[in-house]
């Protein structure tokens, strides 16, 4: 893949043979975020687990103390008082069964996170083919299937992100924006790593954090020293 001049210049700042401490890596990633837009800073974490086995799945959610820098649109499936609770908490869209054809037939997906009360999961389940591939299906482990819809909405708006393994046992998550201070990014990163360490399955053997790389949307990756990241 051919890279542009800006990428090549940014890549010169990074020694590919070095595994950096978190603070140094964050500083480098900020320096290499040279695009004309406010790039997202991302973490890519390869774990020593096999996600094909149920007892080695790693999935959860964590509230980043400084948020992600992105405005997140939340859709809540609920009924009765829970609808007004969700609206009062700041949900962008609320509703029930009437939203199914809008999503299924009209292709409406103007939302980033879906929250549902447990009694609405029968309705939401009918949208599995649409929401599933987009990673939008509510899940109890991520705190998006809950009766406390107000707390769920507030947490998501405050910077709650979901993490889970992809097919290659890597977790990809946003840490914030290039405009964040190094301290803000460091706080978010330590909170994320702490949550992932706590989520280590008892069935996982050997090295848990195989590799951790930070990068900006358009920038090169910076590898971290994983030995200093385990608890």
C-alpha positions as CSV (number, residue, x, y, z in Angstrom):
1,X,0.0,0.0,0.0
2,X,1.5,3.3,-1.1
3,X,1.6,6.0,1.6
4,X,1.7,9.7,1.2
5,X,4.6,12.1,2.1
6,X,3.0,13.1,5.4
7,X,2.8,9.5,6.5
8,X,6.4,8.9,5.5
9,X,7.6,11.9,7.5
10,X,5.5,10.9,10.5
11,X,6.8,7.4,10.4
12,X,10.4,8.6,10.6
13,X,9.7,9.8,14.2
14,X,9.0,6.2,15.3
15,X,11.7,3.5,15.8
16,X,9.9,0.3,14.7
17,X,12.4,-1.8,16.8
18,X,11.4,0.0,20.0
19,X,8.6,-0.9,22.4
20,X,7.6,2.4,24.0
21,X,6.2,3.2,27.5
22,X,2.6,4.4,27.3
23,X,3.4,8.1,27.9
24,X,6.1,8.2,25.3
25,X,3.8,6.3,22.8
26,X,1.0,8.8,23.4
27,X,3.3,11.7,22.8
28,X,4.5,10.2,19.5
29,X,1.0,9.4,18.3
30,X,-0.1,13.0,18.9
31,X,3.0,14.2,16.9
32,X,2.3,11.9,14.0
33,X,-1.4,12.9,13.7
34,X,-0.8,15.4,10.9
35,X,-4.0,15.1,8.9
36,X,-6.1,18.3,8.3
37,X,-8.9,16.9,10.5
38,X,-9.0,16.1,14.2
39,X,-7.9,12.4,14.0
40,X,-9.1,9.7,16.4
41,X,-6.5,8.1,18.5
42,X,-7.0,4.4,18.5
43,X,-5.7,1.4,20.6
44,X,-5.3,-2.0,19.0
45,X,-4.8,-4.8,21.6
46,X,-4.0,-8.4,20.6
47,X,-4.8,-10.8,23.3
48,X,-3.4,-14.3,24.1
49,X,-6.9,-15.9,24.0
50,X,-8.9,-17.9,21.5
51,X,-12.2,-16.1,21.1
52,X,-13.7,-19.1,19.3
53,X,-14.1,-20.7,22.8
54,X,-16.9,-19.3,25.0
55,X,-14.7,-19.4,28.1
56,X,-12.0,-17.2,26.4
57,X,-14.3,-14.5,25.1
58,X,-13.3,-10.9,26.2
59,X,-16.1,-8.4,26.0
60,X,-17.3,-5.5,28.1
61,X,-17.6,-1.8,28.4
62,X,-15.8,1.0,30.2
63,X,-16.4,4.7,30.7
64,X,-13.4,6.7,29.5
65,X,-12.8,9.5,32.0
66,X,-12.4,12.1,29.2
67,X,-14.8,10.6,26.7
68,X,-13.9,9.9,23.1
69,X,-14.4,13.3,21.7
70,X,-17.2,12.0,19.5
71,X,-20.9,12.9,19.9
72,X,-22.7,9.6,20.2
73,X,-26.3,9.1,19.1
74,X,-28.3,6.7,21.4
75,X,-31.4,4.8,20.4
76,X,-33.4,3.3,23.3
77,X,-36.0,0.5,22.9
78,X,-38.3,0.6,25.9
79,X,-42.0,1.1,26.9
80,X,-44.0,3.0,29.5
81,X,-42.1,5.1,32.0
82,X,-38.8,3.9,30.7
83,X,-39.3,5.9,27.5
84,X,-39.6,9.2,29.3
85,X,-36.6,8.2,31.6
86,X,-34.5,7.6,28.5
87,X,-35.5,10.9,26.9
88,X,-34.8,12.8,30.1
89,X,-31.3,11.2,30.3
90,X,-30.5,12.5,26.8
91,X,-31.4,9.6,24.4
92,X,-31.6,10.8,20.8
93,X,-34.3,8.4,19.8
94,X,-36.7,6.3,21.9
95,X,-39.5,3.9,20.9
96,X,-40.6,0.4,20.6
97,X,-42.1,-2.0,18.0
98,X,-43.0,0.9,15.7
99,X,-39.2,1.4,15.0
100,X,-38.8,-2.1,13.6
101,X,-40.1,-1.5,10.1
102,X,-38.2,1.9,10.0
103,X,-34.9,0.1,10.6
104,X,-35.8,-3.1,8.7
105,X,-37.5,-1.7,5.6
106,X,-36.3,1.9,5.4
107,X,-32.7,1.2,6.3
108,X,-32.7,3.8,9.1
109,X,-29.6,3.6,11.2
110,X,-29.1,7.2,12.4
111,X,-27.6,6.0,15.8
112,X,-24.3,4.7,17.2
113,X,-25.5,2.7,20.2
114,X,-28.7,0.8,20.9
115,X,-29.9,0.3,24.5
116,X,-32.9,-1.9,25.3
117,X,-34.8,-3.0,28.4
118,X,-34.9,-6.8,28.8
119,X,-38.6,-7.0,28.0
120,X,-37.9,-5.4,24.6
121,X,-35.3,-7.9,23.5
122,X,-37.9,-10.0,21.7
123,X,-38.6,-7.0,19.5
124,X,-35.0,-6.0,19.1
125,X,-34.1,-9.6,18.3
126,X,-36.1,-9.3,15.0
127,X,-33.5,-6.7,13.9
128,X,-30.6,-9.1,14.4
129,X,-29.8,-9.3,10.7
130,X,-29.5,-5.5,10.5
131,X,-28.0,-4.6,13.8
132,X,-25.8,-7.6,14.3
133,X,-23.3,-7.1,11.4
134,X,-23.0,-3.4,12.4
135,X,-22.1,-4.4,16.0
136,X,-25.2,-2.6,17.3
137,X,-27.1,-5.4,19.0
138,X,-27.7,-4.6,22.7
139,X,-25.8,-6.9,25.1
140,X,-26.0,-7.4,28.8
141,X,-22.2,-7.6,29.1
142,X,-21.9,-4.2,27.5
143,X,-24.5,-2.8,29.8
144,X,-26.9,-2.0,26.9
145,X,-29.6,-4.5,28.0
146,X,-30.8,-3.0,31.3
147,X,-33.8,-1.6,33.1
148,X,-31.7,1.4,34.2
149,X,-31.9,3.1,30.8
150,X,-31.2,6.5,32.3
151,X,-27.8,5.4,33.7
152,X,-27.0,3.5,30.4
153,X,-27.7,6.6,28.3
154,X,-25.7,8.9,30.6
155,X,-22.7,6.6,30.7
156,X,-22.7,6.3,26.9
157,X,-22.9,10.1,26.5
158,X,-20.1,10.5,29.1
159,X,-17.7,8.4,27.0
160,X,-18.6,4.7,27.6
161,X,-17.1,2.5,25.0
162,X,-17.6,-1.2,24.3
163,X,-14.6,-3.5,23.7
164,X,-14.7,-7.0,22.2
165,X,-12.5,-9.4,20.3
166,X,-12.6,-9.4,16.5
167,X,-12.1,-12.7,14.6
168,X,-8.3,-12.3,14.9
169,X,-8.4,-11.9,18.7
170,X,-7.7,-8.1,18.5
171,X,-9.6,-5.4,20.3
172,X,-9.9,-2.1,18.4
173,X,-11.2,0.9,20.4
174,X,-11.0,4.8,20.2
175,X,-9.1,6.5,23.0
176,X,-9.9,10.1,22.1
177,X,-9.0,12.7,19.6
178,X,-5.6,14.2,18.6
179,X,-6.7,17.5,20.1
180,X,-6.8,15.8,23.6
181,X,-3.9,16.6,25.9
182,X,-1.4,13.8,26.6
183,X,-2.7,13.6,30.2
184,X,-6.3,13.1,29.0
185,X,-5.2,10.3,26.5
186,X,-3.1,8.7,29.2
187,X,-6.0,8.7,31.7
188,X,-8.3,7.1,29.0
189,X,-5.6,4.5,28.1
190,X,-4.9,3.4,31.7
191,X,-8.7,3.1,32.3
192,X,-9.1,0.9,29.2
193,X,-6.1,-1.3,30.0
194,X,-7.3,-1.7,33.6
195,X,-10.7,-2.9,32.4
196,X,-9.2,-5.3,29.8
197,X,-6.8,-6.8,32.4
198,X,-9.7,-7.3,34.8
199,X,-11.7,-9.0,32.0
200,X,-9.0,-11.7,31.6
201,X,-10.8,-15.1,31.3
202,X,-9.7,-17.7,33.9
203,X,-9.2,-20.1,30.9
204,X,-6.6,-17.8,29.3
205,X,-3.1,-19.3,29.5
206,X,0.3,-17.7,28.9
207,X,0.9,-14.1,27.9
208,X,-2.5,-12.2,28.0
209,X,-1.5,-8.9,26.4
210,X,0.3,-10.1,23.3
211,X,0.7,-6.7,21.7
212,X,-0.6,-3.2,22.1
213,X,-0.3,-0.6,19.4
214,X,-1.5,3.0,19.4
215,X,-2.1,5.0,16.2
216,X,-4.1,8.0,14.9
217,X,-6.6,7.6,12.1
218,X,-4.1,8.3,9.3
219,X,-0.8,7.8,11.2
220,X,1.6,4.9,11.7
221,X,1.4,2.5,14.7
222,X,3.5,2.9,17.8
223,X,4.2,-0.4,19.7
224,X,4.0,-0.5,23.5
225,X,6.0,-2.4,26.1
226,X,3.3,-4.8,27.3
227,X,5.3,-6.0,30.3
228,X,4.5,-2.7,32.0
229,X,0.8,-2.9,31.3
230,X,-0.2,-6.0,33.1
231,X,-1.5,-5.8,36.6
